[in-house]
Amino acid sequence: MALKSRNIVLTSFGLLVAGALGYTAFRTDPVPVDLHTITRGPMQVTINADGKTRIREVYEVAAPISGTALRSPVRVGDPVIADETVVAVLEPASSNLLDARTRIQAEAAVREAEAALHQARSRMREARDDLTLADREYERARVLVDRGVASVTRLENAEQQLGTKRAAQDAAISGLEMAKSALDRARAALFEPVNADSDDYEACCLQLTAPTDGRVLEIDMISERPVTAGTRLLSVGQADDLEIVADLLSVDAVKLELGDRASVERWGRATPLDARISKIEPSAYTKVSALGIEEQRVDVVFDFLTPAQDRQELGDYFSVFLRIVEWEADDVLMVPVSAIFRIGNEWAVFRVDANQAHLQPVTIGRRNASVAQVLTGLEEGDRVITHPSDDTEDGVTIAERNQP
């Protein structure tokens, strides 16, 4: 009897051990997860872009005549005053040296012009004498007509002759002036280049002053160099009158409006600067990205809202980073984007209730890089799983990682 009881105890103990081993072998461990509590708060959707500063109004100084631009009297960064500071000095182009044939032709042209001038002076004297004679003849005829000795026809003929001689004298005067001009032109062809060291040389005849107050931004020609009319010499602008230009994808630019705010970051200081959109260019252009993809880009211009004294370190064509506010709201129900995933064409999350994961469809509105707006499917205070793994399924038991 004692043996039988002993067998029963041993059998029961063996079954208990086997059951414990089976439970241990086949039980399902909770899936470790990270949890997030759904909250409300302010939310922004931004478009991020790299930009460059530029001076709003740049004034370019160009050579108004052909000649030689002497060494620049100013340097990049020098302050200038409008209509006072000399920023460039131009020496007009001098005549070329004459070869033997050209000199002979020029001297012959001078002699021809001198002969033509003598002829014009002779015609002038002749026209003056003829006019004097015609005037006397007219006076004589008028007196005779008044006395009744001569006919009116004689007076009319004398008057006609007087008018003709006056016209001839006017023509002779014009011919004389033309002959003088032709002689001056012929003599000018014989002028040789003037040596700057000679006594007859005049100082540079053209000094260009700054068109506006500001600083010299860029100098195209520092050393002396021949230039033609219209050649750019330098540019001037006000260094603190800055704006920002950023090239955005056209699909992003259409989401923005004039007056939208932007935060200017990565400009060299920790404090962000404020700006707003002042202009969206009406035309896009094609730009090849670093990956070799053709993109349609649009230039968007921003005005600084931060005072100039708080950004004195910024200059022309400095690099900045922009966060442009496309949309914002103060009271938004938000879920981390790491918690949402696609099921077909719908969005879903794993909502946690009593340490179990439940698949929950949700409707998503606006999104940014970190959170998404929840329209339906969740309430404030709900807990969701972020970065769900492949082991996370509907109804599975979970355990929060950061719990002891």
C-alpha positions as CSV (number, residue, x, y, z in Angstrom):
1,M,0.0,0.0,0.0
2,A,2.9,2.3,0.8
3,L,4.5,1.4,-2.5
4,K,1.3,2.4,-4.3
5,S,1.1,5.8,-2.6
6,R,4.7,6.4,-3.4
7,N,4.1,5.7,-7.1
8,I,1.1,8.1,-7.2
9,V,3.2,10.9,-5.7
10,L,6.1,10.3,-8.1
11,T,3.7,10.2,-11.1
12,S,2.0,13.4,-10.0
13,F,5.3,15.1,-9.5
14,G,6.4,14.0,-13.0
15,L,3.3,15.3,-14.6
16,L,3.7,18.6,-12.8
17,V,7.2,19.0,-14.0
18,A,6.2,18.0,-17.6
19,G,3.4,20.6,-17.5
20,A,5.7,23.3,-16.3
21,L,8.3,22.5,-19.0
22,G,5.5,22.5,-21.6
23,Y,4.2,25.8,-20.5
24,T,7.6,27.3,-20.5
25,A,8.4,25.9,-24.0
26,F,5.1,27.0,-25.7
27,R,4.2,30.2,-24.0
28,T,4.3,33.5,-26.0
29,D,6.5,36.3,-24.6
30,P,5.2,39.9,-24.8
31,V,6.6,41.9,-27.7
32,P,8.8,44.8,-26.5
33,V,7.7,48.1,-28.0
34,D,8.1,51.9,-27.7
35,L,4.9,53.7,-26.8
36,H,3.8,57.3,-27.4
37,T,0.8,59.2,-25.9
38,I,-1.3,61.2,-28.3
39,T,-1.4,64.9,-27.4
40,R,-2.6,68.2,-28.8
41,G,-0.4,71.2,-29.5
42,P,0.9,73.7,-32.1
43,M,2.0,72.2,-35.4
44,Q,3.8,73.6,-38.5
45,V,4.4,72.3,-42.0
46,T,7.5,73.8,-43.5
47,I,9.3,73.7,-46.9
48,N,13.0,73.6,-46.3
49,A,15.5,75.1,-48.8
50,D,19.0,76.5,-49.1
51,G,19.2,80.2,-50.0
52,K,21.7,83.0,-50.6
53,T,21.6,86.6,-49.5
54,R,22.0,89.3,-52.1
55,I,22.0,93.1,-52.0
56,R,18.6,94.4,-53.2
57,E,19.8,97.2,-55.4
58,V,23.2,96.8,-57.1
59,Y,24.5,99.7,-59.2
60,E,27.0,98.9,-61.9
61,V,29.4,101.6,-63.2
62,A,30.4,101.2,-66.9
63,A,32.7,103.1,-69.2
64,P,30.8,105.8,-71.1
65,I,33.5,106.2,-73.7
66,S,36.3,104.1,-75.2
67,G,39.7,104.6,-73.8
68,T,42.0,103.5,-71.0
69,A,40.7,102.8,-67.5
70,L,43.5,103.8,-65.1
71,R,44.3,101.9,-61.9
72,S,41.2,101.8,-59.7
73,P,41.2,104.5,-57.0
74,V,39.0,102.3,-54.7
75,R,39.1,98.7,-53.4
76,V,36.4,96.2,-52.6
77,G,34.7,97.1,-49.4
78,D,35.6,100.8,-49.5
79,P,32.7,103.1,-48.4
80,V,31.6,105.5,-51.1
81,I,29.4,108.7,-51.1
82,A,27.0,109.4,-54.0
83,D,28.3,111.9,-56.5
84,E,31.4,112.6,-54.4
85,T,33.7,109.5,-54.2
86,V,35.7,108.9,-57.5
87,V,35.4,105.2,-58.2
88,A,37.0,105.1,-61.7
89,V,39.2,107.3,-64.0
90,L,39.0,107.1,-67.8
91,E,41.5,108.4,-70.2
92,P,40.0,108.9,-73.7
93,A,41.4,106.9,-76.5
94,S,44.2,108.6,-78.4
95,S,44.7,108.6,-82.2
96,N,46.8,105.9,-83.9
97,L,50.2,106.3,-85.4
98,L,50.3,107.1,-89.1
99,D,52.2,105.1,-91.6
100,A,53.9,106.7,-94.6
101,R,51.0,106.2,-97.1
102,T,48.4,107.4,-94.6
103,R,50.5,110.5,-93.7
104,I,50.9,111.5,-97.4
105,Q,47.2,111.1,-98.0
106,A,46.3,113.1,-94.9
107,E,48.7,115.9,-95.9
108,A,47.2,115.9,-99.4
109,A,43.7,116.2,-97.9
110,V,44.9,119.2,-95.8
111,R,46.2,120.9,-99.0
112,E,42.9,120.2,-100.8
113,A,41.0,121.6,-97.9
114,E,43.1,124.8,-97.8
115,A,42.6,125.3,-101.5
116,A,38.8,124.8,-101.0
117,L,38.9,127.4,-98.2
118,H,40.6,129.9,-100.5
119,Q,37.9,129.3,-103.2
120,A,35.2,129.7,-100.6
121,R,36.7,133.0,-99.4
122,S,36.9,134.3,-103.0
123,R,33.3,133.3,-103.6
124,M,32.4,135.1,-100.4
125,R,34.1,138.3,-101.5
126,E,32.5,138.1,-104.9
127,A,29.1,137.6,-103.4
128,R,29.6,140.5,-101.0
129,D,30.6,142.8,-103.9
130,D,27.6,141.7,-106.1
131,L,25.2,142.3,-103.1
132,T,26.6,145.8,-102.6
133,L,26.2,146.6,-106.3
134,A,22.7,145.2,-106.4
135,D,21.7,147.2,-103.3
136,R,23.0,150.4,-104.9
137,E,21.1,149.6,-108.1
138,Y,17.9,149.1,-106.2
139,E,18.3,152.4,-104.3
140,R,18.9,154.3,-107.6
141,A,15.9,152.7,-109.3
142,R,13.7,153.5,-106.3
143,V,14.7,157.2,-106.4
144,L,14.0,157.4,-110.1
145,V,10.6,155.8,-109.7
146,D,9.7,158.2,-106.9
147,R,10.6,161.1,-109.3
148,G,8.6,159.6,-112.1
149,V,11.6,159.2,-114.4
150,A,11.8,155.4,-114.4
151,S,9.1,152.7,-114.7
152,V,8.0,150.4,-111.9
153,T,9.3,147.5,-113.9
154,R,12.8,148.7,-113.5
155,L,12.3,148.9,-109.7
156,E,10.9,145.3,-109.6
157,N,13.9,144.0,-111.6
158,A,16.3,145.7,-109.3
159,E,14.5,144.3,-106.2
160,Q,14.7,140.8,-107.8
161,Q,18.4,141.1,-108.4
162,L,18.9,142.3,-104.8
163,G,17.2,139.2,-103.4
164,T,19.2,136.9,-105.7
165,K,22.5,138.5,-104.5
166,R,21.5,138.1,-100.9
167,A,20.8,134.4,-101.4
168,A,24.1,134.1,-103.1
169,Q,25.9,135.7,-100.2
170,D,24.2,133.3,-97.7
171,A,25.3,130.4,-99.8
172,A,28.8,131.7,-99.9
173,I,28.9,132.0,-96.1
174,S,27.7,128.4,-95.7
175,G,30.3,127.3,-98.2
176,L,33.0,129.1,-96.3
177,E,32.0,127.4,-93.0
178,M,32.0,124.0,-94.7
179,A,35.5,124.7,-96.1
180,K,36.8,125.6,-92.6
181,S,35.3,122.4,-91.1
182,A,36.8,120.3,-93.9
183,L,40.2,121.8,-93.2
184,D,39.9,121.1,-89.5
185,R,38.9,117.6,-90.1
186,A,41.8,117.1,-92.5
187,R,44.3,118.5,-90.0
188,A,42.9,116.4,-87.2
189,A,43.9,113.3,-89.2
190,L,47.5,114.3,-88.8
191,F,47.5,114.5,-85.0
192,E,49.9,112.1,-83.3
193,P,49.2,110.3,-80.0
194,V,50.1,112.6,-77.1
195,N,52.7,111.5,-74.5
196,A,51.3,111.6,-71.0
197,D,54.6,113.1,-69.8
198,S,54.6,116.0,-72.3
199,D,53.7,119.5,-71.3
200,D,50.7,119.6,-73.7
201,Y,49.2,116.5,-72.0
202,E,46.1,117.3,-70.0
203,A,45.1,115.3,-66.9
204,C,42.5,112.5,-67.3
205,C,39.4,114.2,-68.6
206,L,36.8,111.9,-67.2
207,Q,36.3,110.9,-63.5
208,L,33.3,108.6,-62.6
209,T,31.8,109.1,-59.2
210,A,29.7,106.7,-57.1
211,P,26.0,106.5,-58.2
212,T,24.8,105.8,-54.6
213,D,26.0,105.7,-51.0
214,G,27.3,102.3,-49.9
215,R,30.3,100.2,-50.4
216,V,32.3,98.8,-53.4
217,L,31.1,95.3,-54.0
218,E,33.2,94.1,-56.9
219,I,35.9,95.6,-59.2
220,D,36.2,94.2,-62.6
221,M,39.4,96.0,-63.5
222,I,41.9,97.1,-60.9
223,S,45.0,97.7,-63.1
224,E,45.2,100.0,-66.1
225,R,43.5,98.5,-69.1
226,P,42.0,99.6,-72.4
227,V,38.2,99.5,-72.4
228,T,35.4,100.1,-74.9
229,A,32.2,102.1,-74.2
230,G,29.8,100.1,-72.1
231,T,32.5,97.9,-70.4
232,R,31.5,97.3,-66.7
233,L,34.2,98.6,-64.3
234,L,32.8,98.0,-60.8
235,S,29.6,97.6,-58.8
236,V,28.3,99.5,-55.8
237,G,25.6,98.8,-53.2
238,Q,24.5,99.2,-49.6
239,A,25.8,96.1,-47.7
240,D,22.9,96.1,-45.2
241,D,20.1,96.3,-47.7
242,L,19.9,92.5,-48.1
243,E,17.3,90.1,-49.3
244,I,17.3,86.3,-49.7
245,V,16.7,84.3,-52.9
246,A,16.0,80.5,-52.8
247,D,15.3,78.2,-55.7
248,L,12.4,75.9,-54.9
249,L,10.7,73.1,-56.8
250,S,7.8,74.5,-58.7
251,V,5.5,72.0,-57.0
252,D,6.5,73.5,-53.6
253,A,6.4,77.1,-54.8
254,V,2.7,76.9,-55.8
255,K,1.9,76.1,-52.1
256,L,3.3,79.4,-51.0
257,E,1.9,82.9,-50.9
258,L,3.3,86.4,-50.6
259,G,3.8,87.3,-47.0
260,D,4.4,83.7,-45.7
261,R,6.9,83.6,-42.9
262,A,10.3,81.9,-42.9
263,S,12.9,81.1,-40.3
264,V,16.5,81.8,-41.4
265,E,18.9,79.3,-39.8
266,R,22.5,78.1,-40.3
267,W,23.7,81.6,-41.1
268,G,26.6,81.6,-38.7
269,R,24.8,82.4,-35.4
270,A,22.6,80.3,-33.1
271,T,19.7,82.7,-33.1
272,P,17.4,82.3,-36.2
273,L,16.4,85.3,-38.2
274,D,12.9,86.2,-39.4
275,A,11.9,86.8,-43.0
276,R,8.9,86.8,-45.2
277,I,8.2,86.2,-48.9
278,S,8.2,89.4,-51.0
279,K,8.2,87.9,-54.5
280,I,7.6,84.6,-56.3
281,E,9.0,84.7,-59.8
282,P,6.4,84.0,-62.5
283,S,8.7,81.9,-64.6
284,A,10.4,78.6,-63.7
285,Y,13.6,77.3,-65.2
286,T,15.2,73.8,-65.6
287,K,18.0,72.9,-63.3
288,V,19.9,69.6,-63.1
289,S,20.1,68.2,-59.6
290,A,23.2,66.5,-58.1
291,L,21.7,63.1,-59.1
292,G,21.4,64.2,-62.7
293,I,17.6,64.7,-62.6
294,E,16.1,67.7,-64.5
295,E,13.9,69.8,-62.1
296,Q,11.7,72.8,-62.6
297,R,12.8,75.5,-60.2
298,V,11.3,78.8,-59.2
299,D,13.2,81.7,-57.5
300,V,11.4,83.0,-54.4
301,V,12.6,86.2,-52.8
302,F,12.4,87.0,-49.1
303,D,12.7,90.3,-47.1
304,F,14.4,90.3,-43.7
305,L,12.1,91.2,-40.8
306,T,15.1,91.1,-38.3
307,P,16.7,94.6,-38.0
308,A,20.0,95.1,-39.8
309,Q,21.9,95.7,-36.6
310,D,21.1,92.1,-35.5
311,R,22.6,90.6,-38.7
312,Q,25.6,92.8,-39.4
313,E,27.8,89.7,-40.1
314,L,25.8,88.8,-43.2
315,G,27.0,90.1,-46.6
316,D,26.3,89.7,-50.3
317,Y,25.9,86.1,-51.5
318,F,26.2,84.5,-48.0
319,S,24.6,81.0,-47.6
320,V,21.6,80.5,-45.3
321,F,19.0,77.8,-44.6
322,L,15.3,78.5,-44.8
323,R,12.3,76.9,-43.1
324,I,9.3,78.4,-44.9
325,V,6.0,78.0,-43.1
326,E,3.5,76.5,-45.5
327,W,0.8,75.8,-42.9
328,E,0.4,76.1,-39.1
329,A,-2.2,75.7,-36.4
330,D,-2.2,76.1,-32.6
331,D,-4.4,73.2,-31.5
332,V,-3.8,70.0,-33.4
333,L,-4.1,66.3,-32.5
334,M,-0.8,64.8,-33.5
335,V,0.7,61.4,-33.9
336,P,4.4,60.6,-34.6
337,V,5.0,59.7,-38.3
338,S,7.0,56.7,-36.9
339,A,3.7,55.3,-35.6
340,I,1.7,55.4,-38.9
341,F,1.9,52.9,-41.7
342,R,0.0,51.9,-44.8
343,I,-2.6,49.1,-45.1
344,G,-3.7,49.2,-48.7
345,N,-4.7,52.8,-49.4
346,E,-5.4,53.6,-45.8
347,W,-3.3,54.7,-42.8
348,A,-3.3,52.8,-39.6
349,V,-1.5,52.6,-36.2
350,F,-1.3,50.0,-33.4
351,R,-3.2,51.4,-30.4
352,V,-2.4,49.9,-27.0
353,D,-5.2,48.8,-24.6
354,A,-4.6,46.6,-21.6
355,N,-1.1,45.7,-22.8
356,Q,-2.4,44.5,-26.1
357,A,-1.8,45.9,-29.6
358,H,-5.0,46.7,-31.6
359,L,-4.9,47.6,-35.3
360,Q,-6.6,51.0,-35.6
361,P,-7.3,52.7,-39.0
362,V,-6.8,56.5,-38.9
363,T,-7.3,59.5,-41.1
364,I,-4.3,61.7,-41.6
365,G,-4.3,65.4,-42.5
366,R,-1.2,67.6,-42.7
367,R,2.3,66.1,-42.1
368,N,5.8,67.3,-41.4
369,A,9.1,65.5,-40.8
370,S,8.1,64.3,-37.3
371,V,4.4,64.4,-36.7
372,A,1.1,64.1,-38.6
373,Q,-2.3,65.6,-38.0
374,V,-4.9,63.1,-36.8
375,L,-8.4,63.8,-38.2
376,T,-10.2,60.6,-37.1
377,G,-9.4,57.3,-35.4
378,L,-7.6,58.4,-32.2
379,E,-8.3,60.5,-29.2
380,E,-6.1,62.6,-26.9
381,G,-4.5,60.3,-24.3
382,D,-4.5,57.2,-26.5
383,R,-1.2,55.3,-26.6
384,V,0.3,54.1,-29.8
385,I,3.3,52.0,-30.8
386,T,6.1,53.8,-32.6
387,H,8.4,51.9,-35.0
388,P,6.3,48.7,-34.8
389,S,8.4,45.6,-35.7
390,D,7.3,42.6,-37.8
391,D,6.3,40.8,-34.5
392,T,3.7,43.4,-33.8
393,E,0.3,42.1,-34.8
394,D,-3.3,42.8,-34.0
395,G,-4.1,41.4,-30.5
396,V,-0.5,40.6,-29.6
397,T,0.7,41.2,-26.0
398,I,3.2,43.9,-25.6
399,A,5.6,45.2,-23.0
400,E,7.0,48.7,-23.0
401,R,10.7,48.8,-23.3
402,N,11.4,51.5,-20.8
403,Q,9.4,49.9,-18.1
404,P,11.2,48.0,-15.3
